[in-house]
């Protein structure tokens, strides 16, 4: 395999460079290659070619003004000394198109009349045989994408003689969703925003900004940093007024242009829209709205009938912006994104455009993964299908980086899959992440490596197969690996995400000392809220406080009473964000946790604490219904039963009846063949309730209690659950003794009643 020792190129540029190097190394005699690249890339390409292909003579012909005859310039070059490879740059400067576009862009308020085309294009068409017959060298034309499209239409005969076209990706070609974090991810990525009110600027100020961006895009194609510098210094002008001026200027300017010129202008505007959409600082909501306005206007200029490929490209880009859109209804934005991708796929077919087809399938998978409308299980299946389709093209050998990204996305989809067996889905997710790590190494792709390690940790933490204790250790190891890249200074949000995940696994860790594991979890959550502040990440802040409350509630170190007070405070903090109206599921979860904490509270009046516990659990049941959340409903019913058993207020006998009813309700979900441990827990609690029961026959209640304990002991074996087994056996023995005593008392009472009866009848 041909490799390059260059560190000049980005990883995504490396594949294109290796193709070019391989082609030029093997080529003998005449040939024509077109290399689409930016001016910055062009300079690097020439330097690397001269260095890497040192057995051939490489020279450069730079065109810096309009010319008529390219043949004579090449002839002059090759006559001076033998040349194997001649790189020709600046072709666009020799075309009238270049002058026209620049004048149009320099004054956005004025649309210029089209001038005559440079004669060079006609000359290239007419003289192509002379190029082939007279020059025994490979001509490498470095061009920008606008020039390449122009050549296809204006010099088709010459272009058809090409030996190949190699396109170097520029920043804006990198997928808008390359580092997209799903909408339903573990933490809130961005607070909801609305488009800000326009700051008043003059029309000239907006046109000046538009002029800067247009010229910068055209003259420095691919220099994303230069575009972003202008965007940053003019962020106050990036608003609805700018979007309208962009739309009006584009439609007016292109109204009387021929198709080639119109397409060149549309292409520049499309690139600007992508650049603005990728700018993450400032008011992201505004930036995305400008991009949508611009791309939808570009789409009007690209009819499917005549510009099908460009039409599909714009739809693809528009889909990426809709997925990231902040303004409007999230569910509806995702529907629009899906529609854009599906339309693009009517042109981007597997047969005609395999790479574009695979790229679109990948992004369609992302949209389906996040989809809110429709059946969630089916949406995830659609996402899996899209990723699997993409992998038909994105193979490890041909497109290793894209292959790894798609494997990563497929792993995310399998981890969230509802259909199929959960255990098998998690195994598939783990396999996908491990495959991705073959490419995403720490040295080559540190951020992708860390992303994958983090998600692999999530998969291991939820793994069903294998030994649970070892799975948790694997998860901890993955998160700790991710933190080698995700430092607080470099990636604060990712660092906080991983600390949060690490807190989850430490709180459930089996190996090591339990007390110390809980302390580790507390530290992780407390570190996470250094980034997850209430102001910047309210949902993540609330979620972390909810989990922090849970570990304080279970804390072993420190005073129990104080720990429970800390837990209650955390839950109450979380509820300032997690309201019933805004986040009903999260609200119910925190109400449930608060109910457990009040049930175990030491400080305060015990009777009132239990009333608070009952109230919180009953609140949770407003969301946790039997139909919507059966597992959570059963868990809440079980704990409500515990609270009723402990209740001081109210009639004792009735409280126990309420507890029994709650446990029996829970057992309609917590069945032995599905939730075996939960089933055993509820059976044990039901046994205790029958033991405490006042209503009914005492001996019968004790028999029911013993039956419940015997049922629980089917699960609570000495080897699997030694503590639970011992506890239930002790309770059972006590009850058996009491039952025997109850029968003795019952027999004696029966004899006394008979004697009394005889006495009465006597």
C-alpha positions, 0 to 999 in steps of 0.5 A: 500500500502506498503511504505518505510520510507527510504530516502536512495534510489532515487525515481527511486530505491524506486519502486524496493526496495518496491517490494523486501521488499513486497516479503520478508515480505510475503515469508515463507520457501524456495525461491530463489530471484535474485536482480540485483544491484550495490555494492553501492546499495547492501550495502543499500539494506541489511541495509534497509532490516534488519531495515524494516523487523525486524520480520525475521532473516536476515543474509549475506553470502559474497563470496570473492573467487572462490568456488566449493560448495555453498551448504556447505557454506549455510549449515554452516550458517543456522546451526549456527542459524535459518535464514529466509533470507540469502543475498548472495553477491559476486557470480561473484567473485566465477566464472571464468568469473570474473577472465577472464574479469578482466584480459582482462580489465586490459590489453586492448591490449591483448586478453586472452584465455578462461580458464575452467569455475568454477565448481560452475555453474555445482554444482548449476544445479545438487544440486538444489533439495538439496537446496529446501529440506534442507534450510527453508529460502529465498536465495537472490542473489545480482548480477550485470547485467553481472552475471545475464545474465551469470547465465541464460545461464550457470546455467539455471536449478538453475536459473529457480527455481527462485521466481523472479528477481528484478532489481534496476535501476542504473544511466545508466538505467535512460533514456538518454532522461529523461530531454531532451529538444526538439530541437524546444524549445523556446531557443537554448540549445547548440551552434553547435559544430563539433568534435574537432581536435585530440590532439596527444597522444600515443596509450598507453595513449589511452589504459590506459584510456580505461583500467581505464574506463573498470575496473571502469565500471566492478568493480563499476557498476553504479557509474556514478560519478566515471566514470565521474571523469575519463572522466573529467580528460582525456577529451583531449583524448576523440576524434576520435582516442579514438573512433577508439581504442575502436572499434578495441579493442572490435572487436579484443578481442571478436573475439575468445570468446564464446557467454557468455564472448563476451556478458559480454564484450559488456555489459561493453562497452555499459555501458561505452558508455552511461556514456560518452554520459551522460557526459555534460561537456567538448566537448559534440560533441566528447563524443556523437561520441564516444558513437555512435562508441561504440554502433554501434560496440556493435550492431555488436556483438549482432546478432538479431537471438541469442541476440534479447533482447540485440540487441533491447537494444543497438538500443534503446540506440543508438536512444537516442544518435542520438537524442542528436547528435550535429555533422552532419545534425540534420534532418538526425540524427533524422531519424536515431533515429526513425529508431533505435526505430522502429527496437527495437520495432520489439523485444520490443513488448507490449506482450513480453516486456511491460516496454521496449516497453513503454520506446521505444514508449516514446522516439519514441514520442520525436523523432517524436516531433522534426522531421524535415523531413516529414509533421510537423502536421503528425509528431506531431500526430505520437508523440501523438500516441506513448505517448498514447501507452506508457501510456497503460503500464505506469499507475499511479498505476504501474509506477507513475514517468514514467507515469508523464514523459509521461504525460508531454511529451504528454502535450508538443505534444498537445501544438504543435499540428497542426491538430485538433482545436487549442483551444482543443489541448491547453486544452488537454495540460493543462490537461496533465501538471496538471496530471503530477503535481500529481506526480511531487510535489515541495517536491518530484521532484522539478526540474520536478515540475518546468519544468512542471510549466514552460510548463503549463505557456506556455500553459496558455499564449497561451490558447484560451478558458476562459478569456484571462486576467485570462489565462495570470495571470495563466501563470504568476503564473506558471512561478513564481512558477517555479522560486522557483526552477529555481534560477540563481545560481542553474539552470541559463539556466532554470532561463533564459528560465523562465524569457524570458517566463515571459517577454512575458506574462508581455508584453501582460498582461491585468490586472494591469497598462499597463505601469508597466507591460511593465517595468516588461517585460523589466526587465525580458528580461534584466535578461535573457540576463545575461545568454543568452550571444552572445558568449554562446547562440547567438540564444537566445540572438538574440530572447531576443533582438528582444522581448526587442525591441518590448517592448521598442517600446511600452513603456509608461514610459520614453521619447518616442523618446528615447524608439524607439531608444532603440528598433531600436538598439535591432532589429539591434543587433538581426539581427547580428545573425538572418541573411536571410541565417541562420534563414530566419523566425527569420530574417523576424520577426525582419525585420518586427519589425524594420519596425514598429519601423522606421515607428514610429521613432521621431528622424531623418528625418521623410521622411527617416524613412518612407523609412527605414520602407518600405524597412524593411517591403518589406524585410520581405515579401521575407520570409513572402509569401502568400503561406508559411506564410499567416497570417504574410504576411497579417500583413506585408501588413497591416503595409506596407499600413500604411507606404505608407499612411504616405510616404512623398517621391514619388507622394502622390496620388500613395502612397495612391494607394499603401496603398489601394492595401496593405490593400486589399491584407491583407483582402484576409487573414484577413477575418471576420470569421477567424481573426475578430480583424485583419479584423476590424483593416485593414478595419479601415485603408482602410477607412482612405486610402479612405478618403485620396485618391486623385485619383477617385471621392471624394464623392465616396471615402468618401462613401467607407471610411464610408462603411469600418468604418461601417464594422469595427464597427461590431467588434468594439462595445462599450462594447468590444473595447470602445477606438476603437469604439469611434475613428472609430465613430469620423472618421465616423462622420467627413466623413459623414459631409464632404460627405454632404458638398461634395454633396453640392459643387458637386450640385453647381458645376453642376448648374454652369456648366449648366449655363456656357453651356447655355451661350456658346450655347446662 
